[in-house]
């Protein structure tokens, strides 16, 4: 399981979640942030830091945003990810 970032993050890109992630698994895409499913340790530290309530445990993703589960995985399948925390990438 991993955490998923959903629609409320689009064009918001608040990086509070990046600052608290202990494994640096949050990446920036063209319009939102994404959590790398193979790097996420399921700690949940990012979820309460999101000011727009865009982060959910994969199995708790609201039905209206389930398409973001596939979008998250697909982002990393393309190899276009770029780390956003300071000093990375």
N, C-alpha and C positions, 0 to 999 in steps of 0.2 A: 504494500500500500504506500501511497504517497499523498502529499497535499497538492491541491489543484488551485490555481488562481483563475478566477472567472471574470465575467463581463464588467463588473464595477471597476476593475483595474484599468480598463481600456482608457488610454490617454491620461490617466491619473499618475501612474508610475511612482507612487509614493514608495520610498525606499526604507521605511521603518522596518519592514520585514527582513531586508537584507542585513541591516545592522545587527539583528538578534540571531540570525541563522548561525549555528555553531559549526556547520560544515560547508558553508559557502555554496549552496546548491541553487541559488536563485539567479536567473539570467535575464537579461533584457532583450526583448524582441522589438519589432518595429512599432508596436502600439501598446504593449503591455509587458509585464514580467511573467516569467515562467519558472516552475520548480522542476529541477531535473529528477525524473523518477528513479534513476539508479543511484543518485547521490543522496537523496532525502532519507534521513534516518527516522522519520515519523515522530519527531520530538514535539511538534506542535507549537514551538516558540514563535513562529511567524504569525500564526492565526490571530492572536489578540492584538498584534501590533498594526494590523491593517485598518486604516481609518475609514475605509469604504466597505468593509465586510465582504471582501472578495475571495478570501482564502478558506477552503474547506478540506477536511479529510476526504479523500476520493469517494469513499462510500457514503459520505454525508453531503455530497454535492447536490444542491437543490435540482429537482427535475428540469426546471426551466434553463439550467446552465450545464446540463450533462454533456452537451456538445463540446464543452471546454475540456473535458477529460481527454477526448481524442485530439483536440487542438494542442493540448499540452504535450502529449506523447509525440505527435507529429512534428512539433517544433524541433525536438531533439533528434528525430530521425533524419531531418534535412541537414543537420550539421551547421546550422546558421547561428547557434547560440553564442552569446558574448557575455562574459561575467560582468556584473555591474558594481560590485563592491570595490572600494578603493584598493589599489594595489594589485588588482587581478586583471588579467587579460588585456 
